[in-house]
């Protein structure tokens, strides 16, 4: 949050800034682009998801952004390392991330004292999957996919026991455009 966000927006408009790159929210996202506002591109956290970085190409016609992934796995293998976590780094980080996301569900369940068994495990898996997709920018769902998730037994289980988790999951499925790439034409002055 900026204390002077309105001033900054005026400068963006005055100088016709088409795109802004930022970070720190840890989630891959491409926002904005409404009339007069620049697109905002946020590249996901390098340390907690799948080692993403952004490739920016600029020429006289356009600015493009493409999310790419570093392969620590390949690097570790090329270095002759034997640590299994480095040799399978993407899987290792994904497993840590999913377990942390599942823990959020379990924590909510234990606070209410109302959750139990295999239904809870399946619901925690749903939360983890949607969380991973959101944080890595793979959260563009069709209306049918959203409906299938919201009608699933796991989502219904959460809905009957929590106000927070279903609304949180809904917030992870709001994108209407890709968070992985964008191309912005540059206007001639």
N, C-alpha and C positions, 0 to 999 in steps of 0.2 A: 504494500500500500504506500502510495506517495501522498505526502501532505499537500503537495502542489500539483496534483494530477490534472486539474483543469488547465493550469498554466502549460503543462507539458503537452496536453492535447492541442491547445491552441498553436503551440510551436510546430507540432506534427502537421497540422492543417496548413499553417502558413508556409512551411517549407516542403509541403507535399511528400511527406515521408510515407512510403507505401508499405513498409514492413518493419517490425521491431523484433529483435531476438532477445529472449530472456531465459531465466531458469529459476531454480530454487524450489519450485513447487513439487519437484520429483516426478511429475506425471507428464508424459508426452501429450502435447495439445497444440492445436492451431485454432486461434480465436479471432474474432472481430471481422474486419472487412466491411463493416457497415459504412454507409455513405460518410465520407470525411474522416473515418478512422482507419488507421493502418491495420494490417493483419499482424497478429502477435504469434510468434512461434516459440514454443517452450520445448526444449529437448529434455527428455526424461533423465533421471539421475543416473550417472555413470556407475555409481557405486552400489546401487541396490536393485537394479533390474537387469536388463540384458545388454549392457555395455553399448548403449546407443550414443551416436554423435550425429551432428547435422553436417551435410555437405551443401554448401551454398555456391551456386554458379551465378555469375553476374555478367551480362553482356548489354549491348545497347538496347535490345528489345525487351529483356525480361530479367527478373530475379527468380531463381528456382531454389527450393530447399528440398532435400531428400534425406530422410532418416536412414542411417546405415548402422551396422553393428560391427564392433570389434570382436575378433575371435581370440579370446584368451586361450581357449582350448588348443587352437592351431599353434599359437605362439609357444605355449608350454611344451607341446609335442616337439616343435622345431628346436627348442632349447634342451631337449633330452631330460626334462624334468619328470619326476615320478610321483609327485603329489596328486592323488586322484581327484582332489577338489579343483586343482588347476587344470588337469587334463579334461575335466568335465565341468568347466567353470560355469557355463550357461545353465546347465542342469542344477549345479550346486546352488547358484544364486536364486534360480526359480524355486527350488525346493525351500530355501530359507524364506523367500517372500511369501510363498503359499502357506507355509506353516504360520507365519506371522499374521496373515490374513485370516486363517482359520481360528487363530487364538482370539481375534477380535470377536468372532461369533461365539466362541466358548465363553469368553468373558461376559458378554451380554447375557448369555444363557444362565450363567451361574449367579448373576445379579438378581435375576427374576426367580431362580429356583424352579423353573417350569419346563426345562428342556431335558431330554434324555435320549440315549440310545442311538441307533443307526440313523434315525431321521435327523438328529442333530449333526451327525457326521456328514451326511449328504448335503445338508443345508450349509454347513461350514465349507464344503468343497465348492458349492455354488458361489458363495461370497468370495472365496479365494480366486476362482476362475475369473469372475467379473472384475475383481480388483486388479489382477494381473493384466487383463486385457486393457483396462483403463490406463494403468500406469505405463504400459508399453505402447499405447496409442492404437491398439487394435480393438477399439470400442465403437465401431461403426456398425450398428445393428439395423436390419430391416424391420419394418413394422411387424412382420410375421415372427421374426426372431425374438423381438421384445415381448410379443404376446405369448410366445411359447415359454419364455423364461418366467413371465409373470403368472402364467397358468400352471407352471410346474409344481409338483408336489413339494419340492424344496422351498420354493418361494412362498407357497401357501402356508407351509409349516411356519416359516418365519413371520408371515403376516398375522398369524393367529396368536403369536407370542411376543411380538416386538413392534413398537412404533418406529424405532430408529432404523433397523436393518432394511426393511422393504423400501423406505424412502431413500436410504443410502444407495441401495442397489439401483433404484430408479434414476438417481442422479448420475450413475455411472453409464447410463444408456441414453444420454441426451444428444450426443453428437449427430450432426446431419452431414458433415463433410469429413474427409480423411484427415487424420492427424499425422500422417506419415510423409506427405509430400504436398508441395504447393508450387504453383507457377504464377507469378504476378507480372503482367505486362507493364512496361514502363512507358509513360506518356512522353511525347516530345514537347519540349517547351518552345 
